[in-house]
Amino acid sequence: MIRNYYFFANWRKKDVAFMNSIGLNKIHEAGVGSFSVEEGPIYDKLLERFSRKNGFFSKAVAKEFYTIQANTLFSREDLDNSHNYDLIYTGESKGDPKPMDSFEEETFSFRCPECFTGRSQTKPIKLNYPKWRKGELHFTLRHHDIIFVNKIFFKSVLEPLGVNALEVKISGKKDVSNDIIQLDLPEANSSLDIEGSPYDIEDPCDLCGKRQYSMQIPDFFPPFIHDFEFSICKTKEEFGMGMRKVIISKSFCQLLTSHGWITYDTNNLTPMKWW
């Protein structure tokens, strides 16, 4: 696992000289600029120099300096060792939901109107018919945990595994779609061991007090507290705007990669912690 960090500042000439002296040649002149660097000796030197807050050495801090974790990359070994994965890529975003101005209100109910937790779908989703690319099997909307699938693929590959589906309606037509279905993802049988993890950084909602978790990927994805058998499920926990994480097992991951649904890499998958 490699963490990448984002650095931003109004860099001075001496800041540029320092970065060049440690072998970081990403800022070439003074002024506002940003770059990312992976954790390691150079990252440690940058953090040690530019994070000083008090005393004489505070003058070393560049103006407007800040740093945050940008992303986390996982190796093939990390992926191989994991038994379950957070499915990051749930499809290309396409297909406008209808009605555009009241889609949320007409399709879902929410426990909290402030943070949109407790989202529950109350009726079939209606779409403008999307343009399928050749060989495309799935797509999503603005919600990454709502997945639409080619009906033939679903019937031949996913339904025999016990995966369920919901009907989808096409705008301007009375009948349901004959080639698109929505996956009906079951909720996990266990909570995640997420409290106190790097994902547990969000404040509770001021209105309902419900806590959601970070959509960023700061580390391995937290494991389930209790093991259970599944192919694909959604977490009990919510990760912003009431969205759940979609978790798949290793065997289901292998099935999806074999059909070209995803690529076996960290752009598509976050390995769940296994130890």
C-alpha positions in Angstrom: 0.0 0.0 0.0 1.3 3.4 -1.0 -0.3 6.7 0.3 0.0 9.8 -1.9 -0.2 13.2 -0.3 -1.2 16.6 -1.9 0.9 19.7 -1.1 -0.2 23.2 -1.8 1.4 26.6 -0.9 2.4 30.0 -2.1 6.0 28.8 -2.5 9.0 31.1 -1.9 12.3 30.9 -3.7 13.9 29.3 -0.6 11.1 26.7 -0.6 11.9 25.8 -4.2 15.6 25.6 -3.4 14.9 23.3 -0.5 12.7 21.0 -2.6 15.3 20.8 -5.3 18.0 20.0 -2.7 16.1 16.9 -1.5 15.5 15.7 -5.1 11.9 16.9 -5.5 11.7 18.7 -8.9 8.0 19.4 -9.1 8.0 23.1 -8.3 10.3 25.1 -10.6 9.6 28.7 -9.6 8.2 30.7 -6.7 4.4 31.3 -6.5 1.2 29.4 -6.0 1.5 25.7 -6.9 0.7 22.2 -5.9 1.9 18.6 -6.4 1.5 15.1 -5.0 4.2 12.9 -3.5 4.0 9.4 -2.1 4.9 8.6 1.5 8.6 8.0 2.1 11.8 9.9 2.8 11.0 12.9 0.6 7.5 13.2 2.1 8.9 13.0 5.6 11.4 15.8 4.9 8.6 18.0 3.4 6.4 17.4 6.4 9.2 18.0 8.9 10.1 21.3 7.3 6.8 22.8 6.4 4.6 21.7 9.3 6.5 23.6 12.0 4.1 25.9 13.8 5.8 27.5 16.8 9.0 29.1 17.7 11.9 30.3 15.6 11.5 27.6 13.0 7.9 28.7 12.2 9.5 31.0 9.5 10.2 27.8 7.6 6.5 27.4 6.8 5.5 28.4 3.3 2.6 30.8 3.0 -0.9 29.2 2.7 0.8 25.8 3.2 -1.4 22.8 3.7 -1.2 19.1 2.9 -3.9 16.3 2.8 -3.8 12.7 1.8 -4.7 12.5 -1.9 -5.3 8.8 -2.4 -4.0 5.3 -1.6 -2.7 2.8 -4.1 -2.7 -0.9 -3.4 -0.4 -3.5 -4.8 -1.3 -6.7 -6.6 -0.2 -8.5 -3.5 -2.6 -6.4 -1.4 -5.4 -7.3 -3.7 -4.5 -11.0 -3.8 -4.3 -11.2 0.0 -7.8 -9.7 0.6 -10.9 -11.9 0.7 -13.4 -9.0 0.0 -13.3 -5.7 -1.8 -15.0 -2.3 -1.8 -16.2 -2.1 -5.4 -15.2 1.5 -6.3 -16.1 1.4 -10.0 -19.8 0.6 -10.2 -20.1 1.8 -13.8 -20.0 4.8 -16.0 -22.4 7.5 -14.9 -25.1 7.8 -17.6 -28.8 7.9 -18.1 -30.6 11.0 -16.7 -33.1 10.1 -14.0 -36.7 11.3 -14.4 -38.2 13.6 -13.3 -34.9 15.6 -13.1 -36.2 18.3 -10.7 -37.8 15.9 -8.2 -36.1 12.6 -8.8 -34.9 12.2 -5.2 -38.2 13.2 -3.5 -40.3 11.0 -5.8 -38.0 7.9 -5.8 -36.7 7.7 -2.2 -37.6 8.3 1.4 -34.9 9.6 3.8 -34.7 9.3 7.6 -33.0 12.8 7.8 -33.7 15.7 5.4 -30.4 17.3 6.4 -27.8 14.6 5.7 -30.0 12.3 3.6 -29.3 9.2 5.7 -31.6 6.3 5.8 -32.3 6.4 2.1 -34.9 3.8 1.0 -36.1 3.3 -2.6 -39.9 3.5 -2.7 -40.6 3.0 -6.5 -38.8 1.9 -9.6 -36.3 4.3 -11.1 -37.3 6.0 -14.3 -34.5 6.9 -16.9 -34.0 8.5 -20.2 -32.8 5.5 -22.3 -29.0 5.6 -22.2 -26.7 4.8 -25.1 -24.9 1.5 -24.5 -21.4 1.1 -25.7 -20.5 -2.1 -27.5 -20.0 -4.8 -24.9 -21.0 -2.6 -22.0 -22.6 -4.5 -19.1 -23.5 -1.9 -16.5 -23.7 1.8 -15.6 -24.7 3.9 -12.6 -26.2 7.3 -11.8 -25.2 10.0 -9.4 -25.4 7.4 -6.6 -22.5 4.9 -6.9 -24.5 2.3 -5.0 -27.3 2.2 -7.6 -26.2 -0.2 -10.4 -28.0 -0.9 -13.6 -27.1 -4.0 -15.6 -27.7 -5.4 -19.0 -30.7 -7.8 -18.5 -29.2 -10.6 -20.6 -26.0 -10.6 -18.6 -28.0 -10.5 -15.4 -30.2 -13.4 -16.3 -27.4 -15.6 -17.6 -24.6 -14.8 -15.1 -25.8 -13.0 -11.9 -29.3 -14.3 -11.3 -28.1 -18.0 -11.0 -25.9 -16.8 -8.1 -28.9 -15.5 -6.2 -28.5 -11.9 -7.1 -31.9 -10.1 -7.2 -33.0 -7.2 -9.4 -35.5 -4.4 -9.5 -37.5 -3.2 -12.6 -36.4 0.0 -14.4 -38.8 2.3 -16.3 -37.9 4.2 -19.4 -39.2 7.8 -19.7 -42.0 8.1 -22.2 -42.9 4.4 -22.2 -45.6 2.6 -20.1 -43.8 -0.7 -19.8 -40.7 -1.5 -17.9 -37.4 -1.7 -19.7 -36.8 -5.0 -21.6 -33.0 -4.8 -21.4 -32.1 -2.9 -18.3 -32.5 -3.9 -14.7 -31.3 -2.4 -11.3 -29.4 -4.7 -8.9 -31.3 -5.2 -5.7 -28.3 -5.2 -3.3 -28.9 -6.9 0.1 -27.7 -5.2 3.3 -24.6 -6.9 4.9 -25.3 -9.3 7.8 -22.6 -7.5 9.8 -21.5 -4.0 10.7 -18.0 -2.9 9.7 -15.2 -2.6 12.2 -15.0 1.1 11.2 -15.2 3.2 14.4 -11.8 4.7 15.2 -10.5 3.7 11.7 -9.0 6.3 9.3 -12.5 6.3 7.6 -14.1 7.6 10.9 -13.4 11.3 10.5 -16.8 12.9 9.7 -18.8 14.8 12.3 -22.3 13.6 13.2 -25.3 15.3 11.6 -26.4 18.4 13.6 -30.0 17.5 13.0 -30.3 13.7 13.5 -26.9 12.9 15.1 -26.2 10.1 12.6 -22.6 9.5 11.7 -21.5 8.9 8.2 -18.0 7.9 7.1 -15.4 9.2 4.7 -15.7 8.6 0.9 -11.9 9.0 0.6 -9.6 5.9 0.6 -7.1 6.5 3.4 -6.3 2.9 4.1 -7.5 -0.7 3.6 -11.3 -0.9 3.8 -12.4 -1.9 7.3 -13.5 -5.5 7.7 -16.8 -6.9 8.8 -17.0 -7.5 12.5 -18.5 -10.9 11.9 -17.9 -13.2 8.9 -20.8 -14.3 6.7 -21.2 -15.7 3.2 -22.1 -13.4 0.4 -21.4 -12.5 -3.2 -22.3 -8.9 -3.3 -23.9 -6.6 -0.6 -24.1 -3.1 0.6 -22.8 -1.9 3.9 -25.0 -1.0 6.9 -22.9 2.1 7.2 -23.4 5.2 5.1 -20.7 7.2 3.3 -22.1 10.6 2.4 -25.6 11.6 1.2 -26.9 8.2 2.5 -24.8 6.2 0.1 -23.6 2.7 1.0 -20.4 1.0 0.0 -20.8 -2.0 -2.4 -18.8 -5.0 -1.1 -18.0 -8.0 -3.2 -16.3 -11.3 -2.3 -13.2 -12.6 -4.0 -15.1 -15.2 -6.1 -17.5 -12.6 -7.2 -14.6 -10.3 -8.0 -13.1 -13.0 -10.2 -16.4 -13.4 -12.0 -16.7 -9.7 -12.7 -13.1 -9.4 -14.0 -13.5 -12.5 -16.2 -16.5 -10.8 -17.9 -14.7 -7.4 -18.3 -16.9 -5.7 -15.8 -13.9 -4.3 -13.9 -10.1 -4.4 -14.1 -8.3 -6.0 -11.3 -6.6 -2.9 -9.9 -6.9 -0.2 -7.3 -8.8 2.1 -9.7 -11.7 -0.4 -9.4 -11.2 -2.1 -6.0 -10.1 -1.3 -2.5 -9.1 -4.4 -0.6 -10.8 -5.1 2.7 -8.4 -5.5 5.6 -7.9 -9.2 6.3 -5.8 -9.3 9.5 
